[in-house]
């Protein structure tokens, strides 16, 4: 079993292995010896696959267990379900010594983590991510949030989990499109700072070595979280592709999946970086080619002005300035502070003939 220590303000381990959900109760009990009750939060798809097994494993180590089941999909990560979950926890009389177990993908993890951070001013929670996207990205780092009608992840708090259990075997039950969706975040890590990882993805496509790639992505995120836990500096690099990606999600009313939206963001920022001379044609060609190899979008069809207006809701905006993450070469990206008008012109250039690849 691979153990990766996350050195945050409240340190916690990420355990990665294959097919060890039956041990979840024992592993959770070790980090919550005083807890009497656990609330498992999951969605209606994951519950049918793993809800009973995880619940019985936790119950087998002496916990009283209750379960809260959400409809699957990004549309469930809203204020209404957040309040429903808080009321559920109160009705089940969870105390400050008890805990929440988030079993599922990024939607479940984000919402359950936000509830854990705010219920009784904070109780422990465990992440058990069951999608590729959640395992390599959203379950690690302590970001919790819900979406508002005006934008994605606009209400949230930094609140680290007590433990993350990544069972790589759960990826075997993912539909192909959901697995591919998570590949956008994997590609992001290669572009950000890992040329060897990127080459592996170029060579292997969706048949990449999961036992190699998933821990490597987590380790890359660990380094940025340890240096900048609260997203004021280098951790912002993790937003590569996300400024425009979140805007595309919002324009689709969250019918567009997060991974495909991020792929659009990666493609658009790459073309813009090529157009303004920040990255070479070879670098841009490799990024766009790997997106195509994984069956991910290599451009956004939304009008540029619509995307710009949606990007004004981005949480990285500070008054009339924002930060863009720009690729310079595979393995190196920079944080560029710019005015909102400079951001608009940057993406416009990428849509002109000089930005095409």
N, C-alpha and C positions, 0 to 999 in steps of 0.2 A: 504494500500500500504506500503510495506516494504522499508525503506530508509536507505541506508548504506553509510556513509560518508567515502571517501577515502582521507586520510591525506597525500597527495603528495605535491611536491613543488608548484603545482597549485591544490588546493583541488577541488574535484568534488563529486557529489552524484551518487549512483547507485540506481535506483528505480525499484523494482521488484513487479509484480502483475500479475494477469491473465486477458487477453483480455482488454487491455487499449490502443491499438494502435490508436484508434479514438481520444484519448487525446494527441497524440504526438505533434501536432502543438502548443497546449496551453502550454505544458511543455517546449518545445523548445523555444518558444517566451519568457518565463520567464527568461531564462538564456542568451538570445541574443536579448535584447530589441532594440538595435540599428541596427540590421542586416536587410538588405533589400532583400537579395537573398540567396537561399539555393540550393545547388547541391546535389541531392540524388544519391548516388552511390550504385548499387545493382548488382545482377547477374540475368541471364535470367530465372532461376527457381523462385527465391524469388520475382522478379518483377511481375510475373504472379499471385502470391498469395497475395502480400501486397503492391506492388508498387503504384497502383492507390489510395488505401485507405490512405497510409501515405502521398503521394503527396497532396491529397485533404485536409487532415487534416492540413498540413503545410501551404498550400496556403490559407486556411480559416482563418489564423491568420495574413494575410497581407504580407506574403513572396511571391516574385516571385520565381518560382521553375523550375529548369531544372533537367534532369535525364541522368545519364551515366550508361549503362548496360554492364556488363562483361559476357563472357561465364563462366558458373559455373566450379568449380574445381580448385585444387591447381596449375595446369599448367598455370592458368591465372595470378598468382601472380608473374609477371615477369617484367623486365625492359621495354619491349615494351608497355605493358598496362599502366605501370606507366607514361611513357612519353605521351601516348595517353590521359590519364586523365589530366595531367598537361596542355596539349594543349587545351583540352576541357574547362577547367576552365578559361584559358586565353581568348579563343574565346567567352565564355559566359560573360566575363568581371567581374568576381567576384573580389571584393575589399577586403581589409584587415578587414573590418567590417562584411563581409559576412561569410558563413559557409558551411561546408560539412556535410551531414548526411549519415553515413555508415549503410545501411540496408541489413543485411545478416549474413553469417557466418564468420569464422576467415579469410578467404581469402579476402573478401570484407573489413572487418575491418582493417586488416593489411595494405592493399594497399591504401585504402582511408585515413587512418591515416598518412601514410608516405607522401602521396601527400599533406595533410593538413599541415604537419610539414615543408614542403619545398616550397610550392607555396607561393610566395610573402614573403618568409622567415617565414611563419607561419600564418595560419588562424585557427579559431575555428572549431572543428568537434564534432559531436554527434555520439555515438555508439547506434545502435538499433540491438542487436544480436538476430538472429532468430534460432540458433542451440544450442543444449545443450553445446557443446564444447565452443562456443563463449560466452555463458551466464556465465558459471562457470569459464572461464579462459581467453581467448584471448582478450575479450572486456575490461577487468579490468587490470590496471597496467601501461598503457601508452607505451607498446612496439609496435612499428610499423616497418614493414619490407617488403622487397620483396626477392624472391629467386634468386640466381645466378646459372648458369649451374654447378658450382663447389660446391654448397651447399645451404642449407636451411637458410633463414633469414640472409644472409650475408651482405645485405645492408639495414640499417634501423637507427632509431633514437628513443630515449625516448621522447614521446610527449603525455602528458595526454589529454584525451577528456574533454570537458566541462560538459558532462552529459552522463550517460549510462541508457538506458531504456530497461529493461529485461521483455518482455511480455511472461510469462510462457505459455500462451495459444498458442503461435506460435509453440511450440513443438508438439502440437497435429497433425500438418500437416506434420511432418517429416517422411520420410520413415524409416522403422525399422532399417535398417543398419546404417543410418546417426545418429539416436538417440543412438544406441549402440556404435557407434564410440565415441561420447562424454562421454560415461560412463567410458572410460579409464582415463580421466582426473578427474572424480569424485572419482574413486577408488584411484587415486594418492593422493588426499587430505586426504582420510582416512588413508592411509599408513603414510603420512607425519606427521600428528599431531592430529588425531581425532579418537581415538579408538571407541567412541560411533557411529560416522558416519560409520566407517567400519563395525561394527556389524549390523547396520541398513541395509547396502548393502548386507551383508551375508544373512540376514534374508529375505529381500524383493526382491533381484535381480532387474530386470528392472522395477518391479512394485513399486519401492521406492517412497516415498512421495516427490514429486517435490517441493512443497511449503516449506518443511523442508530442503531438501538437497541443493537446489540451493543457497539460502541465506547463508547457513552454509559454502559452498565452497567459496563464495565471501568474507565472513568475514575472513576465513582463509587466503586468498590471501591478503586481506586488511592489516592484521597484518604484513605480510612479506614485503609488499610494503612500509608501513609506517616506518619500521625499516631500509630498504635498498632499496630505490627507484631505484637506478641505478645499481643494480645487481652486487655489488662488495663483498657481504658477504652472509648473511642468505637467501636473496632472491634466491640465486642459488639452494636452496632446491627444488624450483619449477621445476627444470630440472630433477627430478627423472624420470628415464625411457627415457629421451629425447636424451641423448648422442648416445646410440645405435639406438634409434627410428628414429632420424633424418638421421642416416646413412642408415637405411633400406629404408626410404622414397627415399633417393637419389639413391640408387641402383635400386629401382623399377622405376626410372624416374618419380616419383610422381604419379604412378598408385596406389600405396598402400596408403590408407587413413592415416591421421595423428594419429587418435585414435588407429587404429590397430597397427601402427608402435610403438606408445608409449606402448601399451600392450606388444608387443614383447620386448621392452626395459625393462619394469618392470619385465618380466619373466626372462630375461637373467641376469639382475643385481641381482635379488633375488637368482637365482641358484649360481651365483658367490659368493655372500655374504655367502650363506650356505657353499659352498666349502671351503672358507677361514676362517670360524668360526665366521663371523661377526654377523650372525643371526641364530636363532635356526631352527631346522627342523619343529617345530610347526608353527613358524612365516612364513617360506617359504611355507609350505603346505597351510596355510590360504590364502596367496596372490595368489598362483597359482590356488587354488580352486575357488576363487571369480572371477578370470579372466575367467575360464571355465564356471562358472554359468552365466556370462553375454555374453557368446558366443564370447569371444575375444581370440585372439591367446595366447597360453601359451609358445611359443618358436619362434625363428626365424629360417627359413630354409636357410638363406644366409650363405655361408661359413664364418668362423670366420676371416680369413685373409682379405676377401673382406670387411667385416664390419669394421675391424680395419683401413684399408686404407681410407674408407669413413669417419670414425670418426676423421681423421686427419684434416678435414675441419671444425670441430666443433668450433663454435665461442667462447667457453670457453677456448680454448687452448691458453696458454701463452708460446711461445717458445717451449721448450721440456717438459713442464709440462701441466697438465690439472686438472680439478676437476671432481670427480665422486660423485654422491649422492647414498649412500649405506644404505639400510634399516637394522636396528638392531632389531627392534621389531615393532609391529603395533603401530603407533603413535609416533615413534621416528626414524629419519634418521640422518645421519651425512654427512658432506662435507669432502671428502677425497682428499687431494692434492697428486698427484702421477706423476711419469714420464710417458712418452708415452709407454715405454717398460713395466712398471708396469701395466698400463691399459691393454695392450695386454695380459699379463700373467693372470691378474685378470679374464678377460672374458674367457680365455682358460680354467682355472680351473673349471669354471661353466659348461663347456661342457664335462668335464670328468665324469666318473661314480659317483664320490663323490658329484657332484653337482646336481644329478638327484633327482626328487621328484615324 
